[in-house]
Amino acid sequence: QQQQNNGGAVDNHDYMSELSGLIGLGTVKKEVESLRNLIKIQAMRKQQGLPNTSVSYHCVFSGNPGTGKTTVARIVAGIYKELGILKKGHLVEVDRSKLVGEYVGQTAPKTNKVIDEALDGVLFIDEAYSLVGEGSDYGAEAIATLLKRMEDDRNRLVVILAGYTNEIKEFIDSNPGLQSRFNRYIQFDDYSTEELTEIFKRNLRKSRYKIKRDAFEELQSVIERAVTSRDKNFGNARYVRNLFEKVVQNQANRLARMESIDNDELSIITRED
């Protein structure tokens, strides 16, 4: 669909294709597609003068780090723009430090400023539960300010809360104001060894590296070991990105020690790397 944005330029980006092109995330893809279908059909019903079920656009993205929550939030913001829910469809990503002040009276202005930036787009709050419970805490003021603005600007603001599954559910359940506004949960599962390997291969292709067969087997066993021993802080795709950077660094160090380097070698990753 071609959508005129504020500047009159045409936005041709196919957000659903971008979503389906992501590795893994089967549940997430289904949920986002369902949400999009619901919005489209409700809009068609409205055109026919049929009664509308109210749709909540706010979401909770639950899951471990590095499972694609920010990437998908950006895609969802784009879909909302494409469907006419949001004028701009940009993503403003924040954590506790961007919302909560250190002294009395700082928090509400700080939170309001961030929300002003997010109007007509999506405000993405990572590790949202960190807003509660740290001694003499101003996090509660940030939550109160957020809830008020979600009401006042309900046609211009969509909020996505993200974080670990259990913590985020407890956080929302502990606050009736949040509970009434956030009932759409999307679960981001950890990646499997195969999916993480595929992400690594995609990084190689993007940067035009080739990997030798024995090196690839070694890579698979490194990822397998990391997956087997992972805890809740395991970085998933972030772990793979770090691993890729380390391998590229190792390759650079190996090549730098050589007398002469032929062009092919610049693109080859070996088992040693």
Kinemage of the C-alpha trace (Angstrom):
@kinemage 1
@onewidth
@group {chain A} dominant
@subgroup {mainchain}
@vectorlist {calphas} color= white
{ca gln a 1} P 0.000 0.000 0.000
{ca gln a 2} L 1.192 3.458 -0.808
{ca gln a 3} L 0.749 5.829 2.072
{ca gln a 4} L 1.231 9.578 1.940
{ca asn a 5} L 3.317 10.657 4.914
{ca asn a 6} L 3.493 14.155 6.381
{ca gly a 7} L 5.979 15.438 3.844
{ca gly a 8} L 3.799 14.211 0.990
{ca ala a 9} L 6.361 11.551 0.035
{ca val a 10} L 5.102 8.055 -0.637
{ca asp a 11} L 6.049 5.358 1.875
{ca asn a 12} L 6.410 2.138 -0.092
{ca his a 13} L 8.035 0.053 2.597
{ca asp a 14} L 6.544 -3.421 2.920
{ca tyr a 15} L 6.575 -3.980 6.670
{ca met a 16} L 4.955 -7.421 6.537
{ca ser a 17} L 7.670 -8.639 4.137
{ca glu a 18} L 10.312 -7.260 6.461
{ca leu a 19} L 8.677 -9.105 9.354
{ca ser a 20} L 8.401 -12.398 7.494
{ca gly a 21} L 12.047 -12.046 6.408
{ca leu a 22} L 13.249 -12.128 10.020
{ca ile a 23} L 14.743 -15.436 11.167
{ca gly a 24} L 12.599 -17.446 13.609
{ca leu a 25} L 9.924 -15.611 15.662
{ca gly a 26} L 7.050 -17.796 14.406
{ca thr a 27} L 4.642 -16.852 17.224
{ca val a 28} L 5.454 -13.159 16.903
{ca lys a 29} L 4.785 -13.155 13.155
{ca lys a 30} L 1.377 -14.812 13.660
{ca glu a 31} L 0.391 -12.365 16.422
{ca val a 32} L 1.396 -9.263 14.457
{ca glu a 33} L -0.428 -10.523 11.363
{ca ser a 34} L -3.556 -11.183 13.463
{ca leu a 35} L -3.416 -7.669 14.891
{ca arg a 36} L -3.050 -6.200 11.399
{ca asn a 37} L -5.995 -8.278 10.111
{ca leu a 38} L -8.172 -7.140 13.004
{ca ile a 39} L -7.398 -3.461 12.352
{ca lys a 40} L -8.035 -3.818 8.583
{ca ile a 41} L -11.360 -5.617 9.003
{ca gln a 42} L -12.574 -3.211 11.686
{ca ala a 43} L -11.778 -0.318 9.314
{ca met a 44} L -13.809 -2.016 6.548
{ca arg a 45} L -16.713 -2.545 8.957
{ca lys a 46} L -16.573 1.118 9.922
{ca gln a 47} L -16.822 2.120 6.240
{ca gln a 48} L -19.958 -0.021 5.950
{ca gly a 49} L -21.461 1.648 9.016
{ca leu a 50} L -21.185 -1.538 11.065
{ca pro a 51} L -20.457 -1.336 14.819
{ca asn a 52} L -16.768 -1.487 15.734
{ca thr a 53} L -15.045 -3.504 18.421
{ca ser a 54} L -12.544 -1.235 20.105
{ca val a 55} L -8.997 -2.387 19.387
{ca ser a 56} L -6.182 -1.687 21.833
{ca tyr a 57} L -3.008 -0.856 19.935
{ca his a 58} L -0.779 -0.951 23.024
{ca cys a 59} L 1.293 -4.133 23.379
{ca val a 60} L 3.517 -6.005 25.791
{ca phe a 61} L 6.559 -7.701 24.251
{ca ser a 62} L 7.777 -10.360 26.664
{ca gly a 63} L 10.936 -12.423 26.383
{ca asn a 64} L 14.684 -12.520 26.912
{ca pro a 65} L 17.245 -10.018 25.571
{ca gly a 66} L 18.260 -10.127 21.908
{ca thr a 67} L 15.074 -11.802 20.667
{ca gly a 68} L 14.119 -9.010 18.236
{ca lys a 69} L 11.705 -6.967 20.379
{ca thr a 70} L 13.014 -3.543 19.266
{ca thr a 71} L 13.166 -4.585 15.602
{ca val a 72} L 9.568 -5.832 15.698
{ca ala a 73} L 8.417 -2.700 17.585
{ca arg a 74} L 9.794 -0.602 14.701
{ca ile a 75} L 7.916 -2.789 12.197
{ca val a 76} L 4.672 -2.561 14.203
{ca ala a 77} L 5.012 1.238 14.294
{ca gly a 78} L 5.348 1.176 10.485
{ca ile a 79} L 2.283 -1.072 10.124
{ca tyr a 80} L 0.256 1.316 12.303
{ca lys a 81} L 1.289 4.158 10.031
{ca glu a 82} L 0.436 2.153 6.912
{ca leu a 83} L -3.037 1.389 8.308
{ca gly a 84} L -3.651 5.026 9.235
{ca ile a 85} L -3.564 4.496 13.016
{ca leu a 86} L -0.525 6.771 13.459
{ca lys a 87} L 0.498 9.797 11.391
{ca lys a 88} L 4.276 9.350 11.596
{ca gly a 89} L 4.867 5.793 12.833
{ca his a 90} L 8.321 6.480 14.260
{ca leu a 91} L 9.717 4.603 17.266
{ca val a 92} L 11.048 6.311 20.392
{ca glu a 93} L 12.966 3.799 22.497
{ca val a 94} L 13.510 4.572 26.195
{ca asp a 95} L 14.426 2.924 29.484
{ca arg a 96} L 14.080 4.005 33.104
{ca ser a 97} L 16.901 6.579 32.913
{ca lys a 98} L 15.085 8.561 30.184
{ca leu a 99} L 11.863 8.772 32.214
{ca val a 100} L 12.811 9.057 35.883
{ca gly a 101} L 14.591 12.057 37.437
{ca glu a 102} L 16.969 12.007 40.392
{ca tyr a 103} L 15.253 14.729 42.399
{ca val a 104} L 11.746 15.772 43.370
{ca gly a 105} L 9.871 17.422 40.508
{ca gln a 106} L 12.175 16.185 37.720
{ca thr a 107} L 10.320 13.042 36.689
{ca ala a 108} L 7.005 14.321 35.273
{ca pro a 109} L 8.678 16.907 32.963
{ca lys a 110} L 11.216 14.289 31.837
{ca thr a 111} L 8.517 11.708 31.079
{ca asn a 112} L 6.322 14.303 29.346
{ca lys a 113} L 9.205 15.398 27.119
{ca val a 114} L 9.787 11.819 25.951
{ca ile a 115} L 6.063 11.331 25.315
{ca asp a 116} L 5.946 14.574 23.288
{ca glu a 117} L 8.702 13.141 21.070
{ca ala a 118} L 6.723 9.913 20.640
{ca leu a 119} L 3.374 11.504 19.677
{ca asp a 120} L 1.990 10.124 16.373
{ca gly a 121} L 4.381 7.185 16.818
{ca val a 122} L 5.237 4.411 19.250
{ca leu a 123} L 6.862 4.814 22.659
{ca phe a 124} L 8.862 1.655 23.383
{ca ile a 125} L 9.767 1.234 27.068
{ca asp a 126} L 12.370 -1.472 27.625
{ca glu a 127} L 12.564 -3.251 30.987
{ca ala a 128} L 9.491 -1.272 32.019
{ca tyr a 129} L 9.350 -2.986 35.450
{ca ser a 130} L 12.523 -1.139 36.455
{ca leu a 131} L 10.199 1.842 36.970
{ca val a 132} L 9.064 0.386 40.300
{ca gly a 133} L 10.657 -0.189 43.652
{ca glu a 134} L 14.045 1.388 44.253
{ca gly a 135} L 13.876 2.983 47.687
{ca ser a 136} L 12.729 6.616 47.595
{ca asp a 137} L 11.608 6.135 44.073
{ca tyr a 138} L 10.143 8.485 41.485
{ca gly a 139} L 9.230 5.652 39.114
{ca ala a 140} L 5.615 5.704 40.304
{ca glu a 141} L 5.401 9.327 39.157
{ca ala a 142} L 6.645 8.311 35.698
{ca ile a 143} L 3.950 5.592 35.511
{ca ala a 144} L 1.224 8.018 36.633
{ca thr a 145} L 2.371 10.586 34.056
{ca leu a 146} L 2.423 7.916 31.338
{ca leu a 147} L -1.097 6.686 32.171
{ca lys a 148} L -2.478 10.230 32.133
{ca arg a 149} L -0.905 10.983 28.751
{ca met a 150} L -2.133 7.650 27.312
{ca glu a 151} L -5.631 8.882 28.164
{ca asp a 152} L -5.177 12.524 27.070
{ca asp a 153} L -3.408 11.612 23.804
{ca arg a 154} L -5.120 8.308 23.154
{ca asn a 155} L -5.420 8.995 19.406
{ca arg a 156} L -1.784 9.990 18.986
{ca leu a 157} L 0.200 7.663 21.237
{ca val a 158} L 0.846 3.920 21.181
{ca val a 159} L 2.954 2.377 23.947
{ca ile a 160} L 4.832 -0.926 23.826
{ca leu a 161} L 6.243 -2.243 27.114
{ca ala a 162} L 9.028 -4.815 26.898
{ca gly a 163} L 11.076 -7.043 29.180
{ca tyr a 164} L 11.510 -10.454 30.789
{ca thr a 165} L 8.271 -12.473 30.690
{ca asn a 166} L 7.585 -13.013 34.420
{ca glu a 167} L 8.764 -9.601 35.579
{ca ile a 168} L 6.725 -7.669 33.014
{ca lys a 169} L 3.556 -9.651 33.778
{ca glu a 170} L 3.929 -9.078 37.536
{ca phe a 171} L 4.607 -5.382 36.949
{ca ile a 172} L 1.449 -4.897 34.854
{ca asp a 173} L -0.728 -7.028 37.127
{ca ser a 174} L 0.353 -4.950 40.125
{ca asn a 175} L -1.084 -1.734 38.616
{ca pro a 176} L -4.790 -1.594 37.662
{ca gly a 177} L -4.146 1.392 35.370
{ca leu a 178} L -1.613 -0.591 33.350
{ca gln a 179} L -3.669 -3.769 33.508
{ca ser a 180} L -6.694 -2.109 31.897
{ca arg a 181} L -4.623 -0.684 29.017
{ca phe a 182} L -2.210 -3.536 28.280
{ca asn a 183} L -3.881 -6.818 27.446
{ca arg a 184} L -2.134 -7.726 24.189
{ca tyr a 185} L 0.909 -9.852 25.039
{ca ile a 186} L 3.332 -11.070 22.374
{ca gln a 187} L 5.874 -13.662 23.503
{ca phe a 188} L 9.381 -13.595 21.988
{ca asp a 189} L 10.964 -17.029 22.344
{ca asp a 190} L 14.692 -17.687 22.575
{ca tyr a 191} L 16.359 -18.617 19.298
{ca ser a 192} L 17.342 -22.231 18.638
{ca thr a 193} L 20.915 -23.230 17.742
{ca glu a 194} L 19.829 -23.519 14.074
{ca glu a 195} L 18.279 -20.042 14.061
{ca leu a 196} L 21.326 -18.457 15.710
{ca thr a 197} L 23.574 -20.197 13.150
{ca glu a 198} L 21.346 -18.825 10.381
{ca ile a 199} L 21.676 -15.308 11.847
{ca phe a 200} L 25.467 -15.709 11.854
{ca lys a 201} L 25.387 -16.871 8.208
{ca arg a 202} L 23.268 -13.850 7.302
{ca asn a 203} L 25.901 -11.585 8.909
{ca leu a 204} L 28.590 -13.320 6.836
{ca arg a 205} L 26.632 -12.839 3.605
{ca lys a 206} L 25.862 -9.204 4.345
{ca ser a 207} L 29.559 -8.446 4.903
{ca arg a 208} L 30.623 -10.688 1.985
{ca tyr a 209} L 32.613 -13.230 3.962
{ca lys a 210} L 32.846 -16.937 3.130
{ca ile a 211} L 33.396 -19.597 5.767
{ca lys a 212} L 35.337 -22.855 5.316
{ca arg a 213} L 33.453 -26.091 6.013
{ca asp a 214} L 35.500 -27.112 9.086
{ca ala a 215} L 35.209 -23.545 10.390
{ca phe a 216} L 31.425 -23.710 9.982
{ca glu a 217} L 31.266 -26.964 11.939
{ca glu a 218} L 33.330 -25.351 14.697
{ca leu a 219} L 30.985 -22.347 14.678
{ca gln a 220} L 27.957 -24.613 15.103
{ca ser a 221} L 29.484 -26.343 18.118
{ca val a 222} L 30.436 -22.982 19.700
{ca ile a 223} L 26.826 -21.768 19.352
{ca glu a 224} L 25.470 -25.135 20.529
{ca arg a 225} L 27.571 -24.909 23.727
{ca ala a 226} L 26.421 -21.342 24.366
{ca val a 227} L 22.752 -22.346 23.930
{ca thr a 228} L 23.100 -25.380 26.214
{ca ser a 229} L 24.597 -23.346 29.042
{ca arg a 230} L 22.478 -20.207 28.618
{ca asp a 231} L 20.771 -18.422 31.498
{ca lys a 232} L 18.179 -15.631 31.364
{ca asn a 233} L 20.896 -13.088 30.523
{ca phe a 234} L 21.942 -14.949 27.369
{ca gly a 235} L 22.037 -12.398 24.551
{ca asn a 236} L 20.468 -14.478 21.733
{ca ala a 237} L 20.968 -12.493 18.481
{ca arg a 238} L 23.150 -10.035 20.407
{ca tyr a 239} L 25.434 -12.927 21.385
{ca val a 240} L 25.743 -13.841 17.691
{ca arg a 241} L 26.537 -10.260 16.708
{ca asn a 242} L 29.320 -10.131 19.315
{ca leu a 243} L 30.607 -13.532 18.184
{ca phe a 244} L 30.650 -12.355 14.561
{ca glu a 245} L 32.617 -9.213 15.469
{ca lys a 246} L 35.109 -11.314 17.452
{ca val a 247} L 35.604 -13.734 14.533
{ca val a 248} L 36.167 -10.834 12.114
{ca gln a 249} L 38.701 -9.380 14.577
{ca asn a 250} L 40.486 -12.747 14.807
{ca gln a 251} L 40.604 -12.983 11.014
{ca ala a 252} L 42.107 -9.472 10.807
{ca asn a 253} L 44.779 -10.378 13.379
{ca arg a 254} L 45.620 -13.603 11.509
{ca leu a 255} L 45.914 -11.823 8.147
{ca ala a 256} L 47.964 -8.965 9.585
{ca arg a 257} L 50.660 -11.491 10.628
{ca met a 258} L 51.073 -12.732 7.047
{ca glu a 259} L 53.828 -11.537 4.686
{ca ser a 260} L 51.469 -11.097 1.753
{ca ile a 261} L 47.680 -11.363 1.581
{ca asp a 262} L 45.905 -12.333 -1.613
{ca asn a 263} L 42.471 -10.844 -2.280
{ca asp a 264} L 40.492 -14.052 -1.734
{ca glu a 265} L 41.860 -14.405 1.776
{ca leu a 266} L 40.261 -11.097 2.786
{ca ser a 267} L 36.864 -12.811 2.512
{ca ile a 268} L 37.631 -16.195 4.039
{ca ile a 269} L 36.923 -17.227 7.639
{ca thr a 270} L 38.925 -20.251 8.824
{ca arg a 271} L 38.570 -22.625 11.773
{ca glu a 272} L 41.380 -20.759 13.540
{ca asp a 273} L 39.341 -17.526 13.372
